[in-house]
């Protein structure tokens, strides 16, 4: 009922004000093959983006999503966890939904910009992993897909020569539970860099191959630039507690050859991940929920891409867990079928032991059609 009233309000605003409307329709079909089971699932999605600029210093933005699912909608995490862990059933379901992914107000003052509300936030220089982004997590099979909005307060203050001081607060029930991040961005020669600090109520190692929660202060930074025609980037975020030091780091390199072939690779280390012979069901559950950015500690991501024609591009992704030697190989094909209409096809094949992170999967297929308006 509240959502219906909200939709009526939004369309009333649209009818009575100058609002830019754009978005897309998307449909996706997925098939996944596990050791002894296979599932079909997918969705139809309509996203409406709304933007209004009452004056040159104020912008109101929002998007509303309508999503209808088909195929399998009842899931059990046990299907994706090795049998030797003997976890009880952990089922969940997905259902048709209407939701506001973003709704925010951005104002530009003389000395700073201020944004309040549920807003898009994307931090860091990494492609597949972003240690500095304490608000989001990416999907390795599709790391560039849009991320959910974050309910936050954000202030961006120009400093020095072309630098920016970025302050982000994600409110929670108390100040200690709220996530805070401050970032100073600037450049040096051909490289851009950032220095970061923040705190968050976060998982920490408990000293017994498990986890606990505590209020944690972090420090880190990032760098991105070009050296000898190679793109280089890196970022890291580490806890500042001397008695409980943990964190993440990512390094990446890419290059485009004269024939148009693009290659890139990233290495990711997460000291909060489990060691190979100490994986528990809790490690899997915290990884699935996004509380940790990886199951184990050392990972690799690589991609090659080439434009086959003016309208068709092909790419090959491979990513894997270096600790348990399990990998996913995923060729992808994208076709700009018409103006503002794209069609994508993915195939992914796993390699590794049946009790490994990616080896527990087998074959997966994905087809996605998106039409912008």
C-alpha positions as CSV (number, residue, x, y, z in Angstrom):
1,X,0.0,0.0,0.0
2,X,2.8,2.4,0.8
3,X,4.5,1.6,-2.5
4,X,1.3,2.3,-4.4
5,X,1.0,5.7,-2.7
6,X,4.6,6.4,-3.5
7,X,4.1,5.6,-7.1
8,X,1.1,7.8,-7.3
9,X,3.1,10.6,-5.7
10,X,6.0,10.2,-8.1
11,X,3.8,10.3,-11.2
12,X,2.0,13.3,-9.7
13,X,5.4,15.0,-9.4
14,X,6.2,14.0,-13.0
15,X,2.9,15.5,-14.3
16,X,3.4,18.8,-12.5
17,X,7.1,19.5,-13.0
18,X,9.8,19.3,-15.6
19,X,11.2,15.9,-15.1
20,X,13.6,14.0,-17.4
21,X,12.5,10.3,-17.8
22,X,14.8,7.6,-19.1
23,X,15.7,4.0,-18.2
24,X,15.5,0.6,-19.7
25,X,13.7,-2.7,-20.0
26,X,15.7,-5.8,-19.3
27,X,15.0,-9.5,-19.5
28,X,17.3,-12.3,-18.4
29,X,17.3,-16.1,-18.6
30,X,19.7,-18.2,-16.6
31,X,20.5,-21.9,-16.4
32,X,22.9,-23.4,-13.8
33,X,24.1,-26.9,-13.6
34,X,25.4,-28.2,-10.2
35,X,26.8,-31.6,-9.3
36,X,23.4,-33.4,-9.2
37,X,20.9,-30.6,-9.9
38,X,20.1,-28.0,-12.6
39,X,17.9,-24.9,-12.3
40,X,16.3,-22.4,-14.7
41,X,15.5,-18.9,-13.5
42,X,15.4,-15.3,-14.6
43,X,13.4,-12.1,-14.6
44,X,11.8,-9.2,-16.4
45,X,12.8,-5.7,-15.2
46,X,11.7,-2.2,-15.9
47,X,13.8,0.7,-14.5
48,X,12.5,4.2,-14.7
49,X,15.1,7.0,-13.9
50,X,13.7,10.4,-13.0
51,X,15.7,13.6,-12.8
52,X,14.6,17.2,-12.1
53,X,16.6,20.3,-11.9
54,X,14.6,23.1,-10.3
55,X,17.6,25.4,-10.8
56,X,21.3,25.1,-11.7
57,X,22.4,24.3,-8.1
58,X,19.8,21.6,-7.3
59,X,19.1,18.2,-8.8
60,X,16.6,15.6,-7.5
61,X,17.1,12.1,-8.8
62,X,15.3,8.8,-8.3
63,X,14.7,5.5,-10.0
64,X,12.0,3.0,-9.5
65,X,12.3,-0.7,-10.5
66,X,9.6,-3.2,-11.3
67,X,11.0,-6.8,-11.3
68,X,9.0,-10.0,-12.1
69,X,10.8,-13.3,-11.6
70,X,10.3,-16.6,-13.4
71,X,11.6,-20.1,-13.0
72,X,13.1,-21.2,-9.7
73,X,12.4,-18.7,-6.9
74,X,13.0,-20.9,-3.8
75,X,16.7,-21.4,-3.1
76,X,18.8,-23.3,-0.5
77,X,22.4,-22.2,0.2
78,X,23.2,-25.8,0.9
79,X,23.3,-26.4,-2.9
80,X,26.4,-24.2,-3.1
81,X,28.3,-25.5,0.0
82,X,30.4,-28.7,0.0
83,X,28.8,-31.7,1.5
84,X,31.6,-32.2,4.1
85,X,30.5,-29.1,6.0
86,X,27.1,-30.8,6.8
87,X,25.2,-27.5,7.1
88,X,21.5,-27.6,7.9
89,X,19.1,-26.2,5.3
90,X,19.4,-22.4,4.8
91,X,16.6,-21.6,2.4
92,X,15.4,-18.2,1.0
93,X,13.0,-17.1,-1.7
94,X,12.8,-14.2,-4.1
95,X,9.5,-12.6,-5.3
96,X,8.2,-10.0,-7.6
97,X,9.0,-6.5,-6.4
98,X,8.7,-2.8,-6.9
99,X,11.3,-0.7,-5.1
100,X,13.0,2.7,-5.2
101,X,16.7,1.9,-5.8
102,X,17.7,5.6,-5.6
103,X,16.0,8.7,-4.4
104,X,18.2,11.7,-3.5
105,X,18.8,15.4,-3.5
106,X,22.1,16.9,-4.7
107,X,22.9,20.6,-4.0
108,X,25.9,22.6,-5.2
109,X,27.0,25.4,-2.8
110,X,29.9,27.8,-3.4
111,X,32.4,25.7,-1.5
112,X,31.0,22.1,-1.6
113,X,28.5,19.7,-3.1
114,X,26.1,17.9,-0.8
115,X,24.0,14.8,-1.5
116,X,21.4,13.3,0.8
117,X,19.3,10.2,0.3
118,X,19.6,6.8,-1.3
119,X,22.2,7.4,-3.9
120,X,24.7,5.6,-6.2
121,X,28.1,5.3,-4.6
122,X,31.1,3.6,-6.3
123,X,34.6,3.9,-4.8
124,X,38.0,2.5,-5.7
125,X,40.0,1.8,-8.8
126,X,39.6,-2.0,-9.1
127,X,37.6,-3.7,-11.8
128,X,36.5,-6.9,-10.0
129,X,37.2,-6.0,-6.4
130,X,37.2,-2.7,-4.5
131,X,38.6,-2.8,-0.9
132,X,37.9,0.9,-0.4
133,X,34.2,0.5,-1.2
134,X,32.9,-0.5,2.2
135,X,29.3,-0.1,1.0
136,X,29.1,-2.4,-2.1
137,X,30.2,-5.8,-3.4
138,X,30.6,-6.8,-7.1
139,X,29.5,-10.0,-8.9
140,X,32.6,-11.6,-10.5
141,X,30.7,-12.9,-13.5
142,X,29.3,-9.4,-14.2
143,X,31.4,-6.8,-12.2
144,X,30.2,-3.8,-14.1
145,X,26.5,-4.3,-13.5
146,X,24.8,-1.4,-11.6
147,X,25.0,-1.5,-7.8
148,X,22.2,-0.8,-5.4
149,X,21.8,2.7,-4.0
150,X,23.2,3.5,-0.5
151,X,21.3,5.6,2.0
152,X,23.9,8.1,2.9
153,X,25.0,11.7,3.4
154,X,27.8,12.8,1.1
155,X,29.8,16.0,1.0
156,X,32.4,16.7,-1.7
157,X,34.7,19.6,-1.1
158,X,37.2,20.9,-3.7
159,X,40.7,21.3,-2.1
160,X,44.2,22.2,-3.4
161,X,44.7,22.1,-7.1
162,X,42.1,19.8,-8.6
163,X,41.8,17.7,-5.4
164,X,38.6,16.7,-3.7
165,X,37.8,15.8,0.0
166,X,34.9,13.3,0.0
167,X,33.0,12.6,3.2
168,X,30.4,9.8,3.2
169,X,28.2,8.7,6.2
170,X,25.8,5.8,6.0
171,X,23.5,6.3,9.0
172,X,22.5,3.3,11.2
173,X,20.6,2.9,14.5
174,X,23.5,4.5,16.5
175,X,26.6,6.5,15.6
176,X,28.9,3.6,16.3
177,X,26.9,1.3,14.0
178,X,27.0,3.9,11.2
179,X,29.6,3.5,8.4
180,X,31.9,6.5,7.8
181,X,34.5,7.1,5.1
182,X,36.6,10.1,4.3
183,X,38.6,10.3,1.1
184,X,41.1,12.8,-0.2
185,X,41.5,12.5,-4.0
186,X,44.2,14.3,-6.0
187,X,46.8,13.6,-8.7
188,X,50.6,13.4,-9.1
189,X,52.0,13.4,-12.6
190,X,50.2,10.9,-14.7
191,X,48.6,9.1,-11.7
192,X,45.5,9.9,-9.7
193,X,45.5,8.8,-6.0
194,X,43.4,8.8,-2.9
195,X,44.1,8.6,0.8
196,X,41.2,7.0,2.8
197,X,40.1,6.5,6.4
198,X,36.9,5.4,8.0
199,X,35.2,3.2,10.5
200,X,32.5,0.6,10.4
201,X,30.9,-2.0,12.6
202,X,32.6,-4.9,10.9
203,X,33.5,-8.6,11.1
204,X,36.9,-9.3,12.7
205,X,38.8,-12.5,13.2
206,X,38.1,-14.0,16.6
207,X,41.4,-15.9,16.8
208,X,39.7,-19.3,16.4
209,X,39.2,-19.5,12.6
210,X,35.9,-17.7,13.1
211,X,34.4,-14.2,13.2
212,X,33.0,-11.7,15.6
213,X,31.7,-8.1,15.2
214,X,33.4,-5.0,16.5
215,X,33.8,-1.3,15.8
216,X,36.8,-1.1,13.4
217,X,38.9,1.9,12.2
218,X,40.4,1.6,8.7
219,X,43.1,3.3,6.7
220,X,44.1,2.9,3.0
221,X,44.3,4.4,-0.4
222,X,44.3,3.9,-4.1
223,X,46.3,4.8,-7.2
224,X,45.6,4.6,-11.0
225,X,47.5,5.8,-14.0
226,X,49.5,4.8,-17.1
227,X,53.1,3.7,-17.4
228,X,54.7,2.8,-20.8
229,X,51.2,2.4,-22.4
230,X,50.1,0.0,-19.6
231,X,47.3,0.9,-17.3
232,X,48.2,0.3,-13.6
233,X,46.0,0.5,-10.5
234,X,45.8,-0.6,-7.0
235,X,44.0,0.0,-3.8
236,X,44.0,-1.2,-0.2
237,X,42.1,-0.9,3.1
238,X,43.4,-2.2,6.4
239,X,42.3,-2.2,10.0
240,X,44.3,0.1,12.2
241,X,44.1,-2.0,15.4
242,X,47.6,-3.2,16.3
243,X,46.3,-6.3,18.0
244,X,43.9,-7.3,15.2
245,X,45.3,-6.3,11.8
246,X,43.4,-7.4,8.7
247,X,42.4,-6.0,5.4
248,X,42.3,-6.2,1.6
249,X,44.5,-5.2,-1.3
250,X,44.1,-5.4,-5.1
251,X,46.6,-4.8,-8.0
252,X,45.7,-4.6,-11.7
253,X,47.2,-4.0,-15.1
254,X,45.8,-3.6,-18.6
255,X,46.9,-2.9,-22.1
256,X,45.3,-2.4,-25.5
257,X,47.3,-3.8,-28.4
258,X,47.5,-2.2,-31.9
259,X,45.1,-4.8,-33.3
260,X,42.4,-3.8,-30.8
261,X,42.8,-6.7,-28.4
262,X,42.3,-5.6,-24.8
263,X,43.8,-7.6,-21.9
264,X,43.6,-7.0,-18.2
265,X,44.2,-8.9,-15.0
266,X,43.8,-8.3,-11.2
267,X,45.1,-9.9,-8.1
268,X,43.1,-9.7,-4.9
269,X,44.1,-10.6,-1.3
270,X,41.7,-10.6,1.6
271,X,43.3,-11.6,4.9
272,X,39.8,-11.9,6.4
273,X,39.2,-14.9,4.2
274,X,39.6,-18.5,5.3
275,X,42.8,-20.5,4.9
276,X,42.5,-23.5,2.6
277,X,42.2,-26.2,5.3
278,X,40.1,-24.1,7.8
279,X,37.0,-23.4,5.8
280,X,33.7,-23.6,7.8
281,X,30.1,-23.2,7.0
282,X,30.3,-19.7,8.6
283,X,32.9,-18.7,6.1
284,X,30.4,-19.6,3.3
285,X,27.5,-17.9,4.9
286,X,29.3,-14.6,5.5
287,X,30.6,-14.7,2.0
288,X,27.2,-15.2,0.5
289,X,25.7,-12.4,2.6
290,X,28.4,-10.0,1.5
291,X,29.9,-9.6,5.0
292,X,33.2,-10.7,3.6
293,X,34.4,-9.9,0.1
294,X,35.7,-13.4,-0.6
295,X,35.6,-16.9,0.8
296,X,39.3,-17.4,1.0
297,X,42.3,-15.2,0.7
298,X,43.9,-15.1,-2.7
299,X,42.1,-14.6,-6.1
300,X,42.9,-13.8,-9.7
301,X,40.7,-12.1,-12.3
302,X,41.6,-11.8,-16.0
303,X,39.8,-10.6,-19.1
304,X,40.4,-10.4,-22.8
305,X,38.1,-8.4,-25.1
306,X,37.9,-7.7,-28.9
307,X,35.5,-5.9,-31.1
308,X,34.6,-8.6,-33.8
309,X,32.6,-6.0,-35.8
310,X,31.2,-2.5,-35.2
311,X,28.3,-4.1,-33.4
312,X,29.6,-7.3,-31.9
313,X,32.2,-7.7,-29.2
314,X,33.5,-10.8,-27.7
315,X,35.3,-11.3,-24.3
316,X,36.7,-14.1,-22.2
317,X,36.7,-13.9,-18.4
318,X,38.5,-16.2,-16.1
319,X,38.6,-15.8,-12.3
320,X,39.5,-18.1,-9.6
321,X,40.4,-19.0,-6.1
322,X,44.2,-19.5,-5.9
323,X,44.0,-21.2,-2.5
324,X,41.8,-24.1,-3.5
325,X,42.7,-24.0,-7.3
326,X,39.1,-23.6,-8.5
327,X,38.2,-21.4,-11.4
328,X,35.5,-20.2,-13.7
329,X,36.0,-19.7,-17.4
330,X,33.3,-17.5,-19.0
331,X,33.3,-16.5,-22.7
332,X,30.8,-13.7,-23.4
333,X,29.3,-12.2,-26.6
334,X,27.6,-8.8,-26.8
335,X,25.6,-7.6,-29.8
336,X,24.3,-4.1,-30.4
337,X,21.3,-5.5,-32.2
338,X,19.6,-2.1,-32.8
339,X,20.1,1.4,-31.7
340,X,19.7,1.3,-27.8
341,X,19.1,-2.4,-27.8
342,X,21.8,-4.9,-26.7
343,X,21.8,-8.6,-26.5
344,X,24.3,-10.6,-24.4
345,X,25.1,-14.3,-24.0
346,X,27.4,-15.8,-21.3
347,X,28.7,-19.3,-20.8
348,X,30.6,-20.2,-17.7
349,X,32.4,-23.5,-17.0
350,X,34.0,-24.3,-13.7
351,X,37.2,-26.2,-13.0
352,X,38.3,-27.7,-9.7
353,X,37.5,-30.3,-7.1
354,X,33.8,-30.8,-6.2
355,X,34.4,-29.5,-2.6
356,X,36.1,-26.3,-3.8
357,X,34.5,-22.8,-4.0
358,X,33.9,-22.7,-7.8
359,X,34.3,-26.4,-8.5
360,X,31.0,-27.2,-6.8
361,X,29.3,-25.5,-9.8
362,X,29.4,-27.0,-13.2
363,X,28.0,-25.2,-16.2
364,X,26.0,-22.0,-16.4
365,X,24.3,-20.1,-19.2
366,X,22.9,-16.5,-19.3
367,X,21.1,-14.5,-21.9
368,X,20.2,-10.9,-21.4
369,X,18.3,-8.4,-23.5
370,X,18.3,-4.7,-22.6
371,X,16.4,-1.9,-24.4
372,X,17.1,1.7,-23.4
373,X,14.7,4.6,-23.7
